């Protein structure tokens, strides 16, 4: 059992529509679809079954709940920012060594289908889309200056992978003074163990964890139409 005294010292905050932004992290065909990128790579190796948990969670929870949150944030006038991960160059020369192999295996560079955001939650005209070459957005994009220009102080994090790009970006944000909330049922990774441990750790001195329904209630968008069924 974790020490509760740490939980009690973690910053608490309530979402405010004029200060909050939904940050949609890396929901691309490269690693968010079993038919492209990572899924295709694993299928060619006869190992697609190893990613069943990942892709089922994305299809059944992450994408539908992200769509609900997008709809809710847009209806109340809150900001939406999309992040993508991948190389800007077709030879992957701009990718850090730790990610170059992953980018190559998933055919993830600008201009490919794999680099695109999944159609079901695609950006609308005017939605900022920032591409990062690192797992944390603050290390390789202008997200900090963008958010400060928009008056955003609170980040609601959704997407993949919970224990990599989502959490890294959230932790970077908190270290820079932002408040961050990770949405438990709109984030996903490769196992329930990773999902649970990541969220448990984030609750300790980093930020909040809440469900899609809880976030929608907090921003005053509960009961709004679902974007996927609209």
N, C-alpha and C positions, 0 to 999 in steps of 0.2 A: 504493500500500500504506500502511495506517495505521501510525503509530508504535507499536511494540509496548511501548515503555516505559510508556505510559499504561495499557495492558491489565494490565501487571504490578502496577500500583499500585491497581487496582480492588479494592474489598473483596470478599473471598470468605466464604462461609458455607454451612453445610449445613442443610437443612430439619429442623426439629424439630416433631413433631406437636403438642405442647402450646403451641407458639408461632406456628404457621403458620395462615394463613387463605387460602382460595381466593376471589379477588375476581372476580366475573363481571360484566363491563362491557358494558352497553348492548346485550345480545342481545335486542333488541325487534323487533317487526314494523315499526317506523318505518324502520329502515335495515338490518335483518337478514333481510328476506324479499323476494324478487323480485315477490311478488304483492300487497304492501301498501306504503304509505308511499313511500319512495324509488323502489322498483321500479315502482309504479303511476304515479308522477309521470313517470318516464323513459319508460314505455311510452306514455303519453298524448302524449308529444313525439316518438315514434318513435325513441327513443334507448336503449332497454333493452339493446341489444347492447353499448353502451359499458360496462355494468356486469357483463358476463358473468364476468370474472375475479373480481370481488367476490363475487357471489352463488354461483358455483360453489365458491369457497374456503369460504364459510360453510357451504354444504350438505355438502360432501365432507370438510372437515377441522375447521372451528371447532366446529360443533355436535356432531359425534360425539366429538371429543376432549374438549370441555368436559363432555359427559355422562360420559365415562370418569373424568375428574378429579373431578366431583361425586360419583360413586359411590365412588371411592377415598377421598376426604377424609371422606365421611360414615362409611364403614366403619371407618376408624381413629380416628374421634372428633374430627377436626380441624374447625375452623370454616369456614363458608361465608357469604359476604356478597355480595348482589346490588346492583348499581348500575343505575339507569336514567337516561336523559337526556330532558328534555322540559319543557314548560311546565306549571305547576300550574294556570294560568288559561286558559280557552278563548279569550281575546282576545290571549294571548301577551304580556301587559303585563309579566310578570315575567321574560321572556327578555332576556338581554343583546343589544344591537343586532347583534352579529356572528353570533348564532345564530337570530335571529327569523325570517329568511327561510327557513332550513332547517327550522325547526319548522313553519312554515306550509305549506311545500311538501310535507311528509311527514305532515301532519295529526297532529302529535305533541303532544298535551296530555293531561293526566290525564282518564281516562274513555273514551278512544278505544281501539279495538283496536290501533292503531299504537303506542300507548304501552305496551302489555302486553309482557311477556317471552315469547319464543317458547315454545310449549307443550312442545316436546321437552326443554327444560332448565328448566322452570318451577320456582319455589321450592317447597319443602315448608313445611308449617306450622312456624312458629318461625324460619325463615330470615330474617334482617334484609334488608329491601329499602329502599335509600335513593335518593331521586330527586334528581338534580342539574340545575341549569339552566346550568351551566358545563361546560367540557370536563374540567376537573380536579375530582375529588370533594371535595378538601379545601377548595376555594374556596366551595362552596355547600351542603355537607351537614355533618352531625355525625359523619362517619366517624372522625375522629381520636379523639374522646372515646369512641366505641363500641369501637374497636379497643383502646384502652388499658384500658377497663373489662373487656374480654374477655381481657386478657393477651396480645394478639397483637403480635408484633414482626416477623414475616416475612410478606410478601404475595406470593402467587402470582397473577399477572395473566393473565386470558384475556378474549377478547371482541373488540369492534370500537369504533372503528377503531384499528389498531395505532399509527399515527403521530399520532393525535389524543387521544381520551379515555383509551385504555389507557396510552399513554406519559406523558401529562400527569399522570395520577393517580399512576403509579409514580414519576415524578420528584418530585412533591410529597411523596410518602411518604418517599423517600430523604432529602430535605432536612429532614425532621422526625425523622430518626433510625431509620426502619424499614429493614429489608433487603427488597429487592424482586427478584423473578424474573419475567421475561416468558416465557410458553410459546410457543415458535416456531410450533408447528403447531396451536395453539388460539387464535391471534389472526389477524385479517385486515384488509385494507384494499383500496384500489382497484387496486393494481398490485404486481407482484412487486418492482419497483424500490423503491417506498415501503416495502414489507415488509422487504426486505433492508437498506436504508439505516437504517431506524429501529432494527432489532435490532443492527446494527453499532454505531451511535452509543450505544445504551443500555449496551453492554458496557464503555464507556469512562468509568470513574469513577462510574457509576450503579448497576449491578447485574448480575445473572446472566441468561443466556438458556439455556433447556433445552427438551427435547422432552417431550411428554406421557409417553412411556415412562420417561424419565429421572426425572421428578418422581414418578411412581407407585412406582418402585423406591426412591427416596430416602425416601418417607414410609412405606414398608413395605406398599404396597397393590398391588404388581405381581401380575398374574395374577388379579385380582379380576374378577367378572362385569361386563360392560359394561352401563351403565344403559339404553342404547337397545335392547339386545337382551334385556333382562330381562323 
